[in-house]
Amino acid sequence: MPLRTFVSRDGSTWNVWNVVPTIMHKDERIALSVGMARGWLCFECGGRKRRIVPTPDDWEMWSDDEMERALESAAHVSRRVE
């Protein structure tokens, strides 16, 4: 799982990585939203998360400006309550 870090224009430091889902979690099947079975790109900064589904093929080679544009278009992720 490659990890990238970049600083956005507002000075926030974002960690970015690709998520590759597994079929099982705690011995239970997990239901994934449409398109998520192939994985997604996760952006995280101070507890805030965003994602792009599916993971773009060349994201590891993106410049910081390309990361910023992707962040702006990424979907916000709500914290899951168990």
BAROTI-337885 format. One record per residue: residue number from 1; residue in three letters; z, y, x of N, C-alpha, C, O in turn. Coordinates in Angstrom, 3 decimals. Layout:
% residues N
+-----+--------+----------+----------+----------+----------+----------+----------+----------+----------+----------+----------+----------+----------+
| num | residu |      n.Z |      n.Y |      n.X |     ca.Z |     ca.Y |     ca.X |      c.Z |      c.Y |      c.X |      o.Z |      o.Y |      o.X |
+-----+--------+----------+----------+----------+----------+----------+----------+----------+----------+----------+----------+----------+----------+
| NUM |    ala |        Z |        Y |        X |        Z |        Y |        X |        Z |        Y |        X |        Z |        Y |        X |
...
+-----+--------+----------+----------+----------+----------+----------+----------+----------+----------+----------+----------+----------+----------+
***
This chain:
% residues 82
+-----+--------+----------+----------+----------+----------+----------+----------+----------+----------+----------+----------+----------+----------+
| num | residu |      n.Z |      n.Y |      n.X |     ca.Z |     ca.Y |     ca.X |      c.Z |      c.Y |      c.X |      o.Z |      o.Y |      o.X |
+-----+--------+----------+----------+----------+----------+----------+----------+----------+----------+----------+----------+----------+----------+
|   1 |    met |    0.000 |   -1.177 |    0.847 |    0.000 |    0.000 |    0.000 |    0.000 |    1.241 |    0.894 |    1.052 |    1.631 |    1.400 |
|   2 |    pro |   -1.148 |    1.858 |    1.092 |   -1.206 |    3.096 |    1.874 |   -0.422 |    4.222 |    1.205 |   -0.322 |    4.283 |   -0.021 |
|   3 |    leu |    0.124 |    5.098 |    2.016 |    0.884 |    6.249 |    1.520 |    0.346 |    7.502 |    2.188 |    0.169 |    7.545 |    3.405 |
|   4 |    arg |    0.087 |    8.521 |    1.375 |   -0.339 |    9.821 |    1.879 |    0.682 |   10.851 |    1.434 |    1.307 |   10.700 |    0.385 |
|   5 |    thr |    0.850 |   11.886 |    2.223 |    1.701 |   13.014 |    1.865 |    0.884 |   14.277 |    2.075 |    0.182 |   14.415 |    3.077 |
|   6 |    phe |    0.980 |   15.202 |    1.116 |    0.315 |   16.482 |    1.292 |    1.155 |   17.566 |    0.636 |    1.978 |   17.288 |   -0.237 |
|   7 |    val |    0.941 |   18.795 |    1.062 |    1.654 |   19.949 |    0.512 |    0.686 |   20.704 |   -0.391 |   -0.387 |   21.123 |    0.044 |
|   8 |    ser |    1.078 |   20.873 |   -1.659 |    0.223 |   21.579 |   -2.612 |    0.301 |   23.090 |   -2.376 |    1.136 |   23.568 |   -1.608 |
|   9 |    arg |   -0.571 |   23.820 |   -3.037 |   -0.631 |   25.278 |   -2.856 |    0.684 |   25.971 |   -3.181 |    0.986 |   27.029 |   -2.628 |
|  10 |    asp |    1.480 |   25.367 |   -4.091 |    2.761 |   25.990 |   -4.454 |    3.884 |   25.630 |   -3.489 |    5.030 |   26.027 |   -3.699 |
|  11 |    gly |    3.563 |   24.872 |   -2.421 |    4.548 |   24.502 |   -1.404 |    5.274 |   23.197 |   -1.658 |    6.140 |   22.812 |   -0.872 |
|  12 |    ser |    4.938 |   22.503 |   -2.747 |    5.575 |   21.218 |   -3.056 |    4.971 |   20.109 |   -2.205 |    3.758 |   20.067 |   -1.996 |
|  13 |    thr |    5.817 |   19.217 |   -1.718 |    5.350 |   18.067 |   -0.946 |    5.215 |   16.874 |   -1.884 |    6.182 |   16.461 |   -2.523 |
|  14 |    trp |    4.014 |   16.332 |   -1.958 |    3.702 |   15.199 |   -2.830 |    3.442 |   13.953 |   -2.002 |    2.736 |   14.005 |   -0.995 |
|  15 |    asn |    4.011 |   12.832 |   -2.427 |    3.681 |   11.520 |   -1.880 |    2.660 |   10.904 |   -2.824 |    2.784 |   11.022 |   -4.043 |
|  16 |    val |    1.657 |   10.250 |   -2.266 |    0.592 |    9.647 |   -3.064 |    0.371 |    8.228 |   -2.566 |    0.249 |    7.995 |   -1.363 |
|  17 |    trp |    0.318 |    7.275 |   -3.500 |    0.079 |    5.886 |   -3.130 |   -0.622 |    5.169 |   -4.272 |   -0.599 |    5.614 |   -5.419 |
|  18 |    asn |   -1.249 |    4.042 |   -3.929 |   -1.899 |    3.242 |   -4.959 |   -0.930 |    2.168 |   -5.449 |   -0.224 |    1.541 |   -4.660 |
|  19 |    val |   -0.913 |    1.975 |   -6.746 |   -0.068 |    0.962 |   -7.362 |   -0.954 |   -0.213 |   -7.746 |   -1.970 |   -0.047 |   -8.421 |
|  20 |    val |   -0.556 |   -1.398 |   -7.307 |   -1.263 |   -2.622 |   -7.662 |   -0.302 |   -3.433 |   -8.515 |    0.659 |   -4.001 |   -7.995 |
|  21 |    pro |   -0.548 |   -3.494 |   -9.826 |    0.415 |   -4.167 |  -10.713 |    0.429 |   -5.677 |  -10.518 |   -0.567 |   -6.289 |  -10.132 |
|  22 |    thr |    1.581 |   -6.247 |  -10.796 |    1.711 |   -7.699 |  -10.836 |    1.762 |   -8.110 |  -12.300 |    2.017 |   -7.281 |  -13.174 |
|  23 |    ile |    1.526 |   -9.360 |  -12.561 |    1.490 |   -9.835 |  -13.942 |    2.890 |  -10.000 |  -14.516 |    3.083 |   -9.843 |  -15.721 |
|  24 |    met |    3.861 |  -10.311 |  -13.683 |    5.211 |  -10.605 |  -14.162 |    6.220 |   -9.595 |  -13.613 |    6.045 |   -9.056 |  -12.520 |
|  25 |    his |    7.268 |   -9.352 |  -14.380 |    8.372 |   -8.505 |  -13.957 |    9.633 |   -9.061 |  -14.595 |    9.728 |   -9.147 |  -15.819 |
|  26 |    lys |   10.591 |   -9.435 |  -13.778 |   11.834 |  -10.014 |  -14.276 |   11.552 |  -11.183 |  -15.223 |   12.177 |  -11.319 |  -16.275 |
|  27 |    asp |   10.594 |  -12.020 |  -14.819 |   10.215 |  -13.215 |  -15.575 |    9.661 |  -12.912 |  -16.959 |    9.669 |  -13.787 |  -17.825 |
|  28 |    glu |    9.183 |  -11.707 |  -17.185 |    8.583 |  -11.351 |  -18.471 |    7.207 |  -10.758 |  -18.210 |    6.982 |  -10.105 |  -17.191 |
|  29 |    arg |    6.288 |  -10.993 |  -19.143 |    4.968 |  -10.375 |  -19.029 |    5.098 |   -8.883 |  -19.299 |    5.906 |   -8.452 |  -20.122 |
|  30 |    ile |    4.298 |   -8.113 |  -18.599 |    4.291 |   -6.667 |  -18.782 |    3.008 |   -6.272 |  -19.496 |    1.924 |   -6.731 |  -19.136 |
|  31 |    ala |    3.130 |   -5.432 |  -20.495 |    1.951 |   -4.904 |  -21.183 |    1.530 |   -3.617 |  -20.483 |    2.324 |   -2.687 |  -20.339 |
|  32 |    leu |    0.291 |   -3.574 |  -20.057 |   -0.237 |   -2.389 |  -19.394 |   -1.219 |   -1.689 |  -20.322 |   -1.894 |   -2.329 |  -21.127 |
|  33 |    ser |   -1.289 |   -0.384 |  -20.203 |   -2.260 |    0.374 |  -20.973 |   -3.669 |    0.012 |  -20.522 |   -3.864 |   -0.527 |  -19.432 |
|  34 |    val |   -4.637 |    0.311 |  -21.360 |   -6.029 |    0.007 |  -21.067 |   -6.434 |    0.604 |  -19.717 |   -6.174 |    1.776 |  -19.441 |
|  35 |    gly |   -7.063 |   -0.203 |  -18.896 |   -7.556 |    0.243 |  -17.607 |   -6.560 |    0.137 |  -16.465 |   -6.945 |    0.277 |  -15.304 |
|  36 |    met |   -5.295 |   -0.106 |  -16.763 |   -4.278 |   -0.110 |  -15.713 |   -4.176 |   -1.431 |  -14.958 |   -3.502 |   -1.496 |  -13.931 |
|  37 |    ala |   -4.818 |   -2.466 |  -15.435 |   -4.732 |   -3.773 |  -14.773 |   -5.314 |   -3.730 |  -13.365 |   -4.915 |   -4.514 |  -12.503 |
|  38 |    arg |   -6.257 |   -2.816 |  -13.126 |   -6.864 |   -2.675 |  -11.797 |   -6.059 |   -1.761 |  -10.889 |   -6.414 |   -1.591 |   -9.723 |
|  39 |    gly |   -4.995 |   -1.174 |  -11.389 |   -4.141 |   -0.312 |  -10.582 |   -4.363 |    1.159 |  -10.865 |   -5.229 |    1.531 |  -11.657 |
|  40 |    trp |   -3.560 |    2.004 |  -10.200 |   -3.652 |    3.446 |  -10.395 |   -3.137 |    4.163 |   -9.163 |   -2.486 |    3.572 |   -8.300 |
|  41 |    leu |   -3.441 |    5.446 |   -9.101 |   -2.990 |    6.299 |   -8.012 |   -1.796 |    7.084 |   -8.513 |   -1.881 |    7.767 |   -9.534 |
|  42 |    cys |   -0.685 |    6.992 |   -7.804 |    0.557 |    7.644 |   -8.215 |    0.851 |    8.840 |   -7.309 |    0.801 |    8.731 |   -6.084 |
|  43 |    phe |    1.158 |    9.979 |   -7.927 |    1.587 |   11.196 |   -7.235 |    3.054 |   11.402 |   -7.579 |    3.414 |   11.318 |   -8.753 |
|  44 |    glu |    3.926 |   11.673 |   -6.589 |    5.356 |   11.857 |   -6.855 |    5.891 |   13.010 |   -6.016 |    5.600 |   13.132 |   -4.826 |
|  45 |    cys |    6.685 |   13.854 |   -6.679 |    7.328 |   14.982 |   -6.006 |    8.627 |   15.300 |   -6.737 |    8.597 |   15.737 |   -7.888 |
|  46 |    gly |    9.749 |   15.090 |   -6.094 |   11.035 |   15.453 |   -6.675 |   11.299 |   14.863 |   -8.044 |   11.849 |   15.542 |   -8.912 |
|  47 |    gly |   10.919 |   13.620 |   -8.255 |   11.144 |   12.965 |   -9.536 |   10.027 |   13.179 |  -10.541 |   10.000 |   12.525 |  -11.584 |
|  48 |    arg |    9.112 |   14.078 |  -10.248 |    7.943 |   14.278 |  -11.119 |    6.861 |   13.302 |  -10.688 |    6.636 |   13.099 |   -9.495 |
|  49 |    lys |    6.191 |   12.697 |  -11.664 |    5.118 |   11.755 |  -11.349 |    3.884 |   12.062 |  -12.173 |    3.958 |   12.527 |  -13.311 |
|  50 |    arg |    2.751 |   11.786 |  -11.557 |    1.461 |   11.879 |  -12.222 |    0.640 |   10.681 |  -11.781 |    0.930 |   10.065 |  -10.756 |
|  51 |    arg |   -0.404 |   10.348 |  -12.569 |   -1.225 |    9.196 |  -12.180 |   -2.683 |    9.396 |  -12.558 |   -3.027 |   10.123 |  -13.490 |
|  52 |    ile |   -3.527 |    8.711 |  -11.784 |   -4.952 |    8.627 |  -12.062 |   -5.289 |    7.153 |  -12.222 |   -4.986 |    6.339 |  -11.350 |
|  53 |    val |   -5.919 |    6.817 |  -13.343 |   -6.290 |    5.433 |  -13.648 |   -7.806 |    5.373 |  -13.799 |   -8.377 |    6.188 |  -14.524 |
|  54 |    pro |   -8.468 |    4.438 |  -13.138 |   -7.998 |    3.529 |  -12.098 |   -7.963 |    4.242 |  -10.745 |   -8.347 |    5.406 |  -10.630 |
|  55 |    thr |   -7.501 |    3.530 |   -9.739 |   -7.431 |    4.091 |   -8.388 |   -8.839 |    4.405 |   -7.886 |   -9.690 |    3.517 |   -7.847 |
|  56 |    pro |   -9.093 |    5.647 |   -7.506 |  -10.409 |    5.968 |   -6.928 |  -10.623 |    5.200 |   -5.618 |   -9.694 |    5.050 |   -4.824 |
|  57 |    asp |  -11.833 |    4.721 |   -5.400 |  -12.138 |    3.894 |   -4.230 |  -11.854 |    4.579 |   -2.900 |  -11.375 |    3.934 |   -1.967 |
|  58 |    asp |  -12.138 |    5.857 |   -2.796 |  -12.078 |    6.519 |   -1.489 |  -10.905 |    7.488 |   -1.325 |  -10.956 |    8.363 |   -0.461 |
|  59 |    trp |   -9.864 |    7.353 |   -2.122 |   -8.787 |    8.346 |   -2.139 |   -8.098 |    8.516 |   -0.784 |   -7.626 |    9.607 |   -0.465 |
|  60 |    glu |   -8.036 |    7.462 |    0.005 |   -7.353 |    7.538 |    1.302 |   -8.054 |    8.489 |    2.273 |   -7.443 |    8.967 |    3.229 |
|  61 |    met |   -9.332 |    8.759 |    2.027 |  -10.122 |    9.617 |    2.905 |  -10.187 |   11.062 |    2.406 |  -10.783 |   11.908 |    3.073 |
|  62 |    trp |   -9.592 |   11.363 |    1.256 |   -9.664 |   12.705 |    0.684 |   -8.963 |   13.725 |    1.570 |   -7.963 |   13.424 |    2.221 |
|  63 |    ser |   -9.501 |   14.920 |    1.581 |   -8.847 |   16.044 |    2.248 |   -7.667 |   16.502 |    1.387 |   -7.535 |   16.082 |    0.238 |
|  64 |    asp |   -6.822 |   17.354 |    1.938 |   -5.712 |   17.884 |    1.145 |   -6.227 |   18.679 |   -0.062 |   -5.601 |   18.650 |   -1.122 |
|  65 |    asp |   -7.345 |   19.380 |    0.076 |   -7.925 |   20.110 |   -1.050 |   -8.371 |   19.157 |   -2.155 |   -8.196 |   19.447 |   -3.339 |
|  66 |    glu |   -8.947 |   18.018 |   -1.766 |   -9.350 |   17.015 |   -2.759 |   -8.122 |   16.412 |   -3.438 |   -8.143 |   16.143 |   -4.639 |
|  67 |    met |   -7.055 |   16.200 |   -2.671 |   -5.799 |   15.701 |   -3.259 |   -5.273 |   16.697 |   -4.290 |   -4.839 |   16.302 |   -5.373 |
|  68 |    glu |   -5.310 |   17.966 |   -3.961 |   -4.842 |   19.018 |   -4.863 |   -5.645 |   19.008 |   -6.167 |   -5.065 |   19.095 |   -7.250 |
|  69 |    arg |   -6.961 |   18.904 |   -6.073 |   -7.802 |   18.864 |   -7.277 |   -7.488 |   17.622 |   -8.106 |   -7.431 |   17.691 |   -9.333 |
|  70 |    ala |   -7.285 |   16.493 |   -7.443 |   -6.941 |   15.264 |   -8.163 |   -5.585 |   15.407 |   -8.845 |   -5.416 |   14.968 |   -9.982 |
|  71 |    leu |   -4.624 |   16.012 |   -8.165 |   -3.295 |   16.236 |   -8.742 |   -3.396 |   17.063 |  -10.014 |   -2.731 |   16.765 |  -11.006 |
|  72 |    glu |   -4.223 |   18.099 |   -9.990 |   -4.374 |   18.970 |  -11.151 |   -4.938 |   18.222 |  -12.354 |   -4.628 |   18.566 |  -13.494 |
|  73 |    ser |   -5.754 |   17.215 |  -12.117 |   -6.349 |   16.464 |  -13.225 |   -5.564 |   15.200 |  -13.586 |   -5.865 |   14.555 |  -14.591 |
|  74 |    ala |   -4.565 |   14.839 |  -12.781 |   -3.792 |   13.611 |  -13.015 |   -2.900 |   13.750 |  -14.249 |   -2.380 |   14.827 |  -14.541 |
|  75 |    ala |   -2.736 |   12.643 |  -14.960 |   -1.893 |   12.613 |  -16.165 |   -0.419 |   12.640 |  -15.780 |   -0.003 |   11.959 |  -14.843 |
|  76 |    his |    0.370 |   13.433 |  -16.508 |    1.815 |   13.475 |  -16.293 |    2.423 |   12.168 |  -16.797 |    1.986 |   11.627 |  -17.813 |
|  77 |    val |    3.420 |   11.670 |  -16.093 |    4.070 |   10.416 |  -16.451 |    5.498 |   10.698 |  -16.870 |    6.260 |   11.318 |  -16.129 |
|  78 |    ser |    5.860 |   10.242 |  -18.064 |    7.234 |   10.402 |  -18.544 |    8.108 |    9.321 |  -17.960 |    7.649 |    8.204 |  -17.723 |
|  79 |    arg |    9.354 |    9.641 |  -17.728 |   10.304 |    8.665 |  -17.192 |   10.560 |    7.606 |  -18.250 |   10.820 |    7.928 |  -19.410 |
|  80 |    arg |   10.487 |    6.341 |  -17.851 |   10.689 |    5.223 |  -18.767 |   12.172 |    4.933 |  -18.930 |   12.912 |    4.887 |  -17.947 |
|  81 |    val |   12.605 |    4.739 |  -20.163 |   13.999 |    4.399 |  -20.454 |   14.072 |    2.921 |  -20.792 |   13.342 |    2.437 |  -21.658 |
|  82 |    glu |   14.958 |    2.203 |  -20.105 |   15.084 |    0.756 |  -20.351 |   16.324 |    0.460 |  -21.153 |   16.599 |   -0.701 |  -21.458 |
+-----+--------+----------+----------+----------+----------+----------+----------+----------+----------+----------+----------+----------+----------+
***
